[in-house]
Amino acid sequence: MNSWLQLGQLEIRERQGGTCEANNGFCPDWIADNLHRYVDPFLQHIFLTVVSVAIGFVIAFALALIAHRKRWLLPPLSASAQILYAIPSVALFLLLLPITGRGTVTGLVALVSYTLIFIFVNVTAGLEAVPKESVDAARGMGLTERQLLWRVEVPLALPEIFAGLRIATTTTVGLAALAFFAGAGGLGEEINADKGFQSNIAVAGALAIGLALVLDLLILIVQWLMTPWRRAAAA
Amino acid sequence: MAQGGGRMSLVLANVLNDFGGAIEFLFKQQPSQLDPNTEVGGISEMLDLTLKHLALSASAVAIGTAVAIPLGLYLGHHRKGEFAAINASNVGRAIPTLVLLTVFIAYIGVGFVPIMLSLALLALPPVLTNTWVAVTQVERDSVDAARGMGMTDTEIIRQVELPLSLPTIFAGIRVAAVNVVATATIAPLGSVDSLGTPIISGNVYGADGRLGAAIAVSVLTLAVSGALAALQRAVTPEGLKLGAGEPQRRRLPNLRRREAATS
């Protein structure tokens, strides 16, 4: 129990160098010499984000498909996801500590719970927005319910689904910066360790924002590849 | 089997013990772990921290809103800045709150003003986006009718577009306020007291204080969210609640989705 108390203690990192470092300034030389410190936290940040979004996607997508069939499940499911999302992330990381202990697992549990709302809301909205004519036409062609879902409804809902995935991913990159409260590491730990040092904030901050933008772009590319009919329509 | 059950109940007992200690911290003063002569926790300290938390959050939301609403009304009325207004929320989301806060700490300084301004910046995008969207969705007919009655642009914005946009603008304020109240938890990183103080100064407040503060912050955020939802219903003009708002209502599912997606 005492181990996680150390988190709040001031940690002064050993910093050698000239006046720039002493003044907590923005020092390109220090950054060039110390970039290697950020590799592991950055990889952990990517791991936390990708794994939580992947697990969150599986859970929320499955729940959305169930709610699509059994409509009465929709209000309670979306209300639960809303409430989960409303709990501040720092608090949730700490509330989970007595249950799941300190470490990556706790970070993942909290991050997964925040991705649910975006994916669930967008998948259900996307399925809802599928034109009735398309569904009727598919039924008329003799598609079974399962074929209807996977060949017509899900493909037509893809733009909304991808939109939810993008929001979930950028949000998770931001929340993962606070996962150090659960002892799960990530770029937030580096930021917190030396938060008055401009060089440190610049590097770790740029890596976090850059990660959000790159992942967003990657999802956009996957969406582009997976919806060729939209390109044909636009051309 | 029996052993597994025993271990399970032991874990459960530990969890209950942790949460029990945390709740006791909220209500009863106790000696600090760091210095036994200092008393921490208890209702009076938690109330004091809650008020500081709310004061910080309220100032930030007020400033963010005071900038975002006029800007959104102006841009929306003239159909300008669509790209900026719509993408403000997306850009805001891509900047981690911890980064936003520590950029202010490292580059401007610690203390109430820099931290409050960083939170105000966090509050700005959802209000701006919602204001812009709401104004541009006001029925063209309503604006034309107002113009036909001889209203100036300013009058149209204040007497037609603003009232009709209020529910959506308020949804944006609610999103902003919940984000700010949640993020004010890490304000003590910048030497500003809030309910996050027992979390950040874990060595002074101990494990119970840390968990107790986490519970308090969660309750406060849910309360603020609920209170603003009630207020949002209260500011909805009567005309929109009744059948008069039929055309508006047709668009609401879309807006609600946007609101849910940004909250």
Boltz contact constraints between the chains, C-beta under 6 A:
constraints:
  - contact:
      token1: [A, 1]
      token2: [B, 207]
      max_distance: 6.0
  - contact:
      token1: [A, 5]
      token2: [B, 202]
      max_distance: 6.0
  - contact:
      token1: [A, 5]
      token2: [B, 203]
      max_distance: 6.0
  - contact:
      token1: [A, 7]
      token2: [B, 202]
      max_distance: 6.0
  - contact:
      token1: [A, 8]
      token2: [B, 200]
      max_distance: 6.0
  - contact:
      token1: [A, 8]
      token2: [B, 201]
      max_distance: 6.0
  - contact:
      token1: [A, 8]
      token2: [B, 202]
      max_distance: 6.0
  - contact:
      token1: [A, 8]
      token2: [B, 203]
      max_distance: 6.0
  - contact:
      token1: [A, 9]
      token2: [B, 203]
      max_distance: 6.0
  - contact:
      token1: [A, 86]
      token2: [B, 222]
      max_distance: 6.0
  - contact:
      token1: [A, 86]
      token2: [B, 225]
      max_distance: 6.0
  - contact:
      token1: [A, 87]
      token2: [B, 218]
      max_distance: 6.0
  - contact:
      token1: [A, 88]
      token2: [B, 182]
      max_distance: 6.0
  - contact:
      token1: [A, 88]
      token2: [B, 185]
      max_distance: 6.0
  - contact:
      token1: [A, 88]
      token2: [B, 217]
      max_distance: 6.0
  - contact:
      token1: [A, 88]
      token2: [B, 221]
      max_distance: 6.0
  - contact:
      token1: [A, 90]
      token2: [B, 185]
      max_distance: 6.0
  - contact:
      token1: [A, 91]
      token2: [B, 214]
      max_distance: 6.0
  - contact:
      token1: [A, 91]
      token2: [B, 217]
      max_distance: 6.0
  - contact:
      token1: [A, 91]
      token2: [B, 218]
      max_distance: 6.0
  - contact:
      token1: [A, 94]
      token2: [B, 210]
      max_distance: 6.0
  - contact:
      token1: [A, 94]
      token2: [B, 214]
      max_distance: 6.0
  - contact:
      token1: [A, 95]
      token2: [B, 214]
      max_distance: 6.0
  - contact:
      token1: [A, 98]
      token2: [B, 15]
      max_distance: 6.0
  - contact:
      token1: [A, 98]
      token2: [B, 18]
      max_distance: 6.0
  - contact:
      token1: [A, 99]
      token2: [B, 15]
      max_distance: 6.0
  - contact:
      token1: [A, 121]
      token2: [B, 260]
      max_distance: 6.0
  - contact:
      token1: [A, 125]
      token2: [B, 257]
      max_distance: 6.0
  - contact:
      token1: [A, 167]
      token2: [B, 261]
      max_distance: 6.0
  - contact:
      token1: [A, 170]
      token2: [B, 93]
      max_distance: 6.0
  - contact:
      token1: [A, 170]
      token2: [B, 94]
      max_distance: 6.0
  - contact:
      token1: [A, 171]
      token2: [B, 93]
      max_distance: 6.0
  - contact:
      token1: [A, 174]
      token2: [B, 96]
      max_distance: 6.0
  - contact:
      token1: [A, 177]
      token2: [B, 96]
      max_distance: 6.0
  - contact:
      token1: [A, 177]
      token2: [B, 98]
      max_distance: 6.0
  - contact:
      token1: [A, 178]
      token2: [B, 98]
      max_distance: 6.0
  - contact:
      token1: [A, 188]
      token2: [B, 98]
      max_distance: 6.0
  - contact:
      token1: [A, 191]
      token2: [B, 98]
      max_distance: 6.0
  - contact:
      token1: [A, 191]
      token2: [B, 102]
      max_distance: 6.0
  - contact:
      token1: [A, 195]
      token2: [B, 102]
      max_distance: 6.0
  - contact:
      token1: [A, 195]
      token2: [B, 105]
      max_distance: 6.0
  - contact:
      token1: [A, 195]
      token2: [B, 189]
      max_distance: 6.0
  - contact:
      token1: [A, 196]
      token2: [B, 106]
      max_distance: 6.0
  - contact:
      token1: [A, 198]
      token2: [B, 106]
      max_distance: 6.0
  - contact:
      token1: [A, 198]
      token2: [B, 107]
      max_distance: 6.0
  - contact:
      token1: [A, 201]
      token2: [B, 102]
      max_distance: 6.0
  - contact:
      token1: [A, 201]
      token2: [B, 103]
      max_distance: 6.0
  - contact:
      token1: [A, 201]
      token2: [B, 106]
      max_distance: 6.0
  - contact:
      token1: [A, 205]
      token2: [B, 99]
      max_distance: 6.0
  - contact:
      token1: [A, 208]
      token2: [B, 96]
      max_distance: 6.0
  - contact:
      token1: [A, 208]
      token2: [B, 99]
      max_distance: 6.0
  - contact:
      token1: [A, 209]
      token2: [B, 94]
      max_distance: 6.0
  - contact:
      token1: [A, 209]
      token2: [B, 95]
      max_distance: 6.0
  - contact:
      token1: [A, 212]
      token2: [B, 94]
      max_distance: 6.0
